[in-house]
Amino acid sequence: MTRKPEFKILPMSEEHIPEVARLEIECFSVPWSPRMLRDAISSPTGVYLAAVSDNGVLGYIGADFVLDTGYITNIAVAPGMRRRGIGAALLSALTREAAERNLKYLTLEVRRGNLPAISLYSSRGFKKTGERPGYYKNPDEDADIMTAEIQSF
Ligand SMILES: CC(C)(COP(=O)(O)OP(=O)(O)OC[C@H]1O[C@@H](n2cnc3c(N)ncnc32)[C@H](O)[C@@H]1OP(=O)(O)O)[C@@H](O)C(=O)NCCC(=O)NCCS
């Protein structure tokens, strides 16, 4: 049986950047650099959260909150730690933060073939609301736009 990992969800800060940058390289074909991550966490619209255990960063999620909408820019969980609820916990924490700030929607782009991510979003109330043909490179792939309405807590 796989044990549920113990972790806390914290605002992402400078100390997390090196590990998050490593996760970016492990998880994405066009990874964000440490500098891009630093810019993101210091942006006035940026909301970045990290799932942190005693062994370090297990995953993270980021968004830009603009007016009534949170645009999710990244979510990733370390390959060896997936299917243990960490991605869902990060998405819930971001949704809570968005609800507390009275946002109405969360939205994102996802590779059309990224079934784990699409399953996660669908299970949390996201629906396909549009598409962006040829949005992704390396490899070329269309994006689906998925959006969730934020329920009041
Ligand atoms: C998408 C991702 C963040 C999910 O993280 P995770 O911690 O494994 O997700 P969870 O364990 O919280 O899963 C929550 C739900 O998502 C769905 N899900 C997650 N991985 C899945 C998979 N491989 N296949 C099918 N459904 C999956 C399931 O509905 C799951 O609920 P369940 O475990 O009760 O069935 C992770 O796969 C990842 O980091 N992928 C690489 C980066 C990426 O593609 N990010 C998305 C960019 S748009």
The ligand as an ORCA input file, in Angstrom:
! r2SCAN-3c Opt
* xyz 0 1
  C      -1.310     16.495    -13.262
  C      -0.537     16.234    -11.967
  C      -0.166     17.576    -11.331
  C      -1.475     15.465    -10.996
  O      -0.845     15.384     -9.718
  P      -1.098     14.163     -8.714
  O      -0.541     14.543     -7.397
  O      -0.598     12.908     -9.313
  O      -2.698     14.132     -8.659
  P      -3.591     13.503     -7.491
  O      -2.956     12.299     -6.912
  O      -3.971     14.576     -6.532
  O      -4.872     13.034     -8.336
  C      -6.129     13.707     -8.227
  C      -7.050     13.156     -9.309
  O      -6.536     13.488    -10.625
  C      -6.786     12.405    -11.526
  N      -5.499     11.834    -11.969
  C      -4.261     12.164    -11.552
  N      -3.331     11.441    -12.226
  C      -3.994     10.639    -13.067
  C      -3.591      9.659    -14.024
  N      -2.290      9.356    -14.228
  N      -4.546      9.032    -14.755
  C      -5.871      9.306    -14.561
  N      -6.321     10.222    -13.654
  C      -5.395     10.886    -12.923
  C      -7.614     11.387    -10.743
  O      -8.980     11.769    -10.876
  C      -7.139     11.637     -9.330
  O      -8.014     11.224     -8.342
  P      -7.866      9.702     -7.766
  O      -6.404      9.474     -7.461
  O      -8.742      9.718     -6.557
  O      -8.352      8.817     -8.883
  C       0.726     15.350    -12.207
  O       0.368     14.241    -13.001
  C       1.878     16.085    -12.874
  O       2.696     16.736    -12.235
  N       1.981     15.979    -14.221
  C       3.101     16.603    -14.959
  C       2.956     18.110    -15.035
  C       1.694     18.496    -15.778
  O       1.339     17.932    -16.794
  N       1.012     19.546    -15.271
  C      -0.227     20.037    -15.855
  C       0.050     21.128    -16.808
  S      -1.472     21.774    -17.522
*
